[in-house]
Amino acid sequence: MVKKSTAAPKNPALLRCRILTPEQTVCDQETDFVVVWLEDGQLGIAAGRKPMIARLGVGPLRIGRADQEPKYYYVEGGFVEAAENVVTVLTERAIAAEELDPAAVAERLKAAQTLPTTTPELRKRREQAMRIAQAQWRLVQARSR
């Protein structure tokens, strides 16, 4: 279990990033920046950011420190809030990139591509499956570089 904290870091140049699902706290760490995937593009968040709330899309979340490799997570929708150097991500599903199996992700992408599209409901189901599989695939690819 990840140690939970809601306090801003003592160093004003850092952020605290918290990723929360209904089941657990997936991440709670200090960092230099966070990049989230919104419904309409990416958003970078650094210390001192004005307070904001935004709707998350399906895609990668990156947490970075100048002295370390960035840490990646797959996030499936939800909300992000930034206030007082604390970034809180509320999502139904968050998976650390290293927990994604490249072969399983490739298989999900292939399966999504073959879903039928003969009715509006089936098209919507295929689009959602494709969005999820493509987001996970991008994260697997980014991690392998």
QUIUR-V864231 format. One line per field, one symbol per residue. burial: 1 if it has 24 or more other C-alpha atoms within 12 Angstrom, else 0. A space follows every 10 residues. Layout:
# QUIUR-V864231
burial: ???
This chain:
# QUIUR-V864231
burial: 0000000100 0001111111 0000111111 1111111100 0010111010 0001111111 1111000000 1111111111 1111111111 1011111001 0000110110 0100000000 0000010011 1111111111 00100
